[in-house]
Amino acid sequence: MDRMASGWINGLIGVVIFSGSLPATRVAVMQLDPVFLTVARAAIAGLLALCLLLAFRQKRPSRADIVSLVVVALGVVLGFPLLTALALQHVTSAHSIVFIGLLPLSTAIFGVLRGGERPKPAFWLFSALGSALVAGFALMQGGASSPLGDGLMLAAIIVCGLGYAEGARLSRTLGGWQVISWALVISLPVMIALSVAFRPQAFSDVALPAWLGLAYVSLFSMLIGFIFWYRGLVQGGIAAVGQLQLLQPFFGLALAATLLHEPVSPMMLVVTLAVILCVAAARKFAR
């Protein structure tokens, strides 16, 4: 298997894992404070990451890497989880799909600014078309609009795109799983302290679904997904593999159909096929 194909496979696995993040967050914030959810998921993932780094005896990052690791931590460890958790108190998961459809463009732009990539003009055309298809489909599904919720989601997309691109750039020298692990460890002391400060007054009042949501975003969304995602971005290119995020909303709807027995409309299948074609075309012109 060549490096490009491996990158797309790893990226796709990461996207599938991330697809459950917003539904799990939505369930969790119904009973857990969004700040507690954000810092607790980072603290749990940070402890696991520390165990991995110690178990595999990974060398410490250089001083030159610290700033980039802080950017990654602010973008994907703190920024995106907190902003989306706050937004999902004001908008539905379906409405948030509008903004997730913009994440590939955000990642590609920061891939150019921070990763030095130079996709061809046709790449931007198909990337924009794919984003428009996702956003249009999401708008057709309805969902209450909130200026505050929309603003929070837009900010989340910007900081997440930066975190993805910066992490992928650093992964070229430090390694994919090492980048997210060190970013989590760097933020661990603060996250543990905040987890204690914002903990629920009575843990017994929190129902099992909320705890399961926290467990998913801590283990899968915050750690395991990034191991595959950063590896895919490095192998296949930030801008190119980043287009796989266009499929994330549809994987999320598929999960909802499987787990929650929600209907899958013919329009969803048509738009999914169109998005896949856009992703394939964007890949062709990514380099």
C-alpha positions as CSV (number, residue, x, y, z in Angstrom):
1,M,0.0,0.0,0.0
2,D,1.4,3.4,-1.0
3,R,1.7,6.3,1.4
4,M,-1.2,8.3,-0.1
5,A,-3.6,5.4,0.1
6,S,-2.5,4.7,3.7
7,G,-3.1,8.3,4.5
8,W,-6.7,8.3,3.2
9,I,-7.5,5.0,5.1
10,N,-6.1,6.4,8.4
11,G,-7.9,9.7,7.8
12,L,-11.2,7.9,7.1
13,I,-10.9,5.9,10.3
14,G,-10.3,9.2,12.2
15,V,-13.4,10.8,10.6
16,V,-15.6,7.8,11.5
17,I,-14.5,8.1,15.1
18,F,-15.0,11.8,15.1
19,S,-18.5,11.3,13.7
20,G,-19.8,10.3,17.1
21,S,-18.4,13.4,18.8
22,L,-21.2,15.9,18.4
23,P,-24.0,13.4,19.2
24,A,-22.1,12.2,22.3
25,T,-21.4,15.8,23.3
26,R,-25.1,16.7,22.9
27,V,-26.1,13.9,25.2
28,A,-23.5,14.8,27.8
29,V,-24.3,18.5,28.0
30,M,-27.9,17.8,28.8
31,Q,-26.7,16.9,32.3
32,L,-23.1,18.0,32.6
33,D,-21.8,21.5,32.6
34,P,-20.1,22.2,29.2
35,V,-16.9,23.5,30.9
36,F,-16.7,20.4,33.1
37,L,-17.3,18.2,30.0
38,T,-14.5,19.9,28.1
39,V,-11.9,19.8,30.9
40,A,-12.8,16.4,32.1
41,R,-12.5,14.8,28.7
42,A,-9.1,16.4,28.3
43,A,-8.0,15.3,31.8
44,I,-9.1,11.7,31.2
45,A,-7.4,11.6,27.8
46,G,-4.3,13.3,29.2
47,L,-3.8,10.7,31.8
48,L,-4.1,8.0,29.2
49,A,-1.7,9.8,26.9
50,L,0.8,10.2,29.7
51,C,0.6,6.4,30.3
52,L,1.3,5.8,26.6
53,L,4.2,8.1,26.5
54,L,5.8,6.5,29.6
55,A,5.1,3.0,28.4
56,F,6.8,3.6,25.0
57,R,9.5,5.7,26.5
58,Q,9.0,8.6,24.2
59,K,11.6,11.4,24.2
60,R,10.4,14.8,25.3
61,P,9.6,17.4,22.6
62,S,12.2,20.1,22.0
63,R,11.7,23.7,23.1
64,A,11.0,24.6,19.5
65,D,8.0,22.3,19.5
66,I,6.4,23.6,22.6
67,V,4.7,26.6,21.0
68,S,3.2,24.4,18.3
69,L,2.0,21.9,20.9
70,V,0.3,24.8,22.8
71,V,-1.4,25.8,19.6
72,V,-2.6,22.2,19.1
73,A,-3.8,22.1,22.7
74,L,-5.7,25.4,22.5
75,G,-7.2,24.4,19.2
76,V,-8.3,20.8,19.6
77,V,-7.9,20.0,23.3
78,L,-9.6,23.1,24.7
79,G,-11.0,25.4,22.0
80,F,-13.1,23.1,19.7
81,P,-14.6,20.9,22.5
82,L,-15.5,23.9,24.7
83,L,-16.9,26.0,21.9
84,T,-19.0,23.2,20.5
85,A,-20.2,22.1,23.9
86,L,-21.3,25.7,24.6
87,A,-22.9,26.0,21.1
88,L,-24.9,22.8,21.5
89,Q,-26.7,24.4,24.4
90,H,-28.2,26.8,21.9
91,V,-28.4,24.8,18.6
92,T,-29.3,21.2,17.7
93,S,-26.8,18.7,16.5
94,A,-28.4,18.8,13.0
95,H,-27.9,22.6,12.8
96,S,-24.2,22.2,13.8
97,I,-23.7,20.1,10.7
98,V,-23.8,23.3,8.7
99,F,-20.5,24.4,10.3
100,I,-18.9,21.0,10.3
101,G,-19.2,21.2,6.5
102,L,-16.9,24.2,6.6
103,L,-14.2,22.3,8.6
104,P,-12.4,20.9,5.5
105,L,-12.0,24.4,4.0
106,S,-10.7,25.7,7.4
107,T,-8.2,22.8,7.6
108,A,-7.1,23.3,4.0
109,I,-6.6,27.1,4.5
110,F,-4.4,26.6,7.6
111,G,-2.6,23.7,5.7
112,V,-1.5,26.4,3.2
113,L,-0.7,29.0,5.9
114,R,1.1,26.7,8.3
115,G,1.9,23.5,6.4
116,G,3.3,25.1,3.2
117,E,0.9,23.1,0.9
118,R,-0.1,24.5,-2.4
119,P,-3.2,22.8,-3.8
120,K,-4.2,23.6,-7.4
121,P,-7.1,26.0,-8.1
122,A,-9.4,23.2,-9.1
123,F,-9.0,21.8,-5.6
124,W,-10.5,24.9,-4.0
125,L,-13.4,24.6,-6.4
126,F,-14.3,21.0,-5.5
127,S,-13.6,21.7,-1.8
128,A,-16.0,24.7,-1.8
129,L,-18.6,22.6,-3.7
130,G,-18.4,19.8,-1.3
131,S,-18.8,22.2,1.7
132,A,-21.8,23.8,0.0
133,L,-23.5,20.5,-0.5
134,V,-23.0,19.5,3.1
135,A,-24.2,22.9,4.4
136,G,-27.2,22.9,2.0
137,F,-28.2,19.4,3.1
138,A,-27.9,20.4,6.7
139,L,-30.1,23.5,6.2
140,M,-32.7,21.3,4.6
141,Q,-32.9,19.2,7.7
142,G,-34.0,22.2,9.7
143,G,-32.9,23.0,13.2
144,A,-33.3,26.1,15.4
145,S,-30.9,29.0,14.7
146,S,-29.2,31.0,17.4
147,P,-26.8,33.9,16.6
148,L,-24.8,33.0,19.7
149,G,-24.8,29.3,18.9
150,D,-23.8,30.0,15.3
151,G,-21.0,32.3,16.4
152,L,-19.6,29.7,18.8
153,M,-19.7,27.0,16.1
154,L,-17.9,29.3,13.6
155,A,-15.2,30.0,16.2
156,A,-14.9,26.3,16.9
157,I,-14.4,25.5,13.2
158,I,-11.6,28.2,12.9
159,V,-9.6,27.0,15.9
160,C,-10.1,23.3,15.0
161,G,-8.8,23.9,11.5
162,L,-5.7,25.6,13.0
163,G,-5.2,22.8,15.5
164,Y,-5.5,20.1,12.8
165,A,-3.0,21.8,10.4
166,E,-0.5,22.7,13.2
167,G,-0.7,19.2,14.6
168,A,-0.2,17.6,11.2
169,R,2.8,19.9,10.5
170,L,4.4,18.9,13.8
171,S,3.6,15.2,13.2
172,R,6.1,15.1,10.3
173,T,8.9,15.2,12.9
174,L,7.4,14.2,16.2
175,G,4.9,11.5,15.1
176,G,1.1,11.6,14.9
177,W,0.1,10.0,18.2
178,Q,2.9,11.7,20.0
179,V,1.7,15.1,19.0
180,I,-1.8,14.7,20.4
181,S,-0.4,12.9,23.5
182,W,2.1,15.7,24.3
183,A,-0.6,18.4,23.7
184,L,-2.8,16.6,26.2
185,V,0.0,16.2,28.7
186,I,1.0,19.8,28.5
187,S,-2.6,20.9,29.3
188,L,-3.1,18.1,31.9
189,P,-2.3,20.0,35.2
190,V,-4.7,22.8,34.2
191,M,-7.4,20.4,33.1
192,I,-7.3,18.3,36.3
193,A,-7.6,21.5,38.4
194,L,-10.5,22.8,36.4
195,S,-12.2,19.3,36.5
196,V,-12.2,19.5,40.3
197,A,-13.4,23.1,40.3
198,F,-16.3,22.5,37.9
199,R,-17.3,19.0,39.0
200,P,-21.0,18.2,39.5
201,Q,-22.3,18.8,43.0
202,A,-23.7,15.3,43.1
203,F,-22.3,12.7,40.7
204,S,-25.3,10.5,41.5
205,D,-27.6,13.0,39.8
206,V,-26.0,12.5,36.4
207,A,-27.6,9.7,34.4
208,L,-25.7,6.9,32.6
209,P,-26.1,8.3,29.1
210,A,-24.2,11.5,30.1
211,W,-21.4,9.5,31.5
212,L,-21.2,7.3,28.4
213,G,-21.1,10.5,26.3
214,L,-18.2,11.7,28.4
215,A,-16.4,8.4,28.1
216,Y,-16.8,8.4,24.3
217,V,-15.4,12.0,23.8
218,S,-12.6,11.3,26.3
219,L,-11.3,8.1,24.8
220,F,-12.3,8.2,21.1
221,S,-12.8,11.8,20.2
222,M,-9.9,13.2,22.2
223,L,-7.2,10.5,21.8
224,I,-7.8,7.5,19.5
225,G,-9.4,9.4,16.7
226,F,-6.4,11.8,16.6
227,I,-3.9,9.0,16.4
228,F,-5.4,8.0,13.0
229,W,-6.3,11.5,11.9
230,Y,-2.8,13.1,12.3
231,R,-1.2,10.0,10.7
232,G,-3.6,10.3,7.8
233,L,-2.9,14.1,7.4
234,V,0.9,13.5,7.3
235,Q,0.8,10.6,4.9
236,G,-1.8,12.0,2.5
237,G,-1.5,15.7,2.9
238,I,-3.4,18.2,5.1
239,A,-5.5,19.7,2.4
240,A,-6.3,16.5,0.6
241,V,-7.1,14.2,3.5
242,G,-8.9,17.0,5.2
243,Q,-11.6,16.8,2.6
244,L,-12.7,13.5,4.2
245,Q,-14.3,15.6,6.9
246,L,-17.1,16.4,4.4
247,L,-18.3,12.8,5.1
248,Q,-18.4,13.3,8.8
249,P,-22.0,14.6,9.0
250,F,-23.3,11.6,7.0
251,F,-21.4,9.1,9.1
252,G,-23.1,10.8,12.1
253,L,-26.5,10.4,10.5
254,A,-25.7,6.8,9.7
255,L,-24.8,6.2,13.3
256,A,-28.1,7.8,14.4
257,A,-30.0,5.6,12.0
258,T,-28.3,2.5,13.3
259,L,-28.3,3.3,17.0
260,L,-31.4,5.4,17.3
261,H,-33.4,3.9,14.4
262,E,-33.8,7.3,12.7
263,P,-34.8,7.1,9.0
264,V,-32.2,7.7,6.2
265,S,-33.7,9.6,3.4
266,P,-33.0,9.0,-0.3
267,M,-31.7,12.6,-0.5
268,M,-29.1,11.8,2.1
269,L,-27.8,9.0,-0.1
270,V,-27.8,11.2,-3.2
271,V,-25.9,14.0,-1.4
272,T,-23.5,11.6,0.2
273,L,-22.6,10.2,-3.3
274,A,-22.1,13.8,-4.6
275,V,-19.8,14.6,-1.7
276,I,-17.8,11.5,-2.3
277,L,-17.3,12.6,-5.9
278,C,-16.2,16.0,-4.7
279,V,-13.7,14.5,-2.3
280,A,-12.3,12.3,-5.0
281,A,-12.0,15.2,-7.4
282,A,-10.4,17.4,-4.7
283,R,-7.9,14.6,-4.0
284,K,-6.8,14.6,-7.6
285,F,-5.9,18.3,-7.6
286,A,-4.6,18.5,-4.0
287,R,-1.0,18.5,-5.1
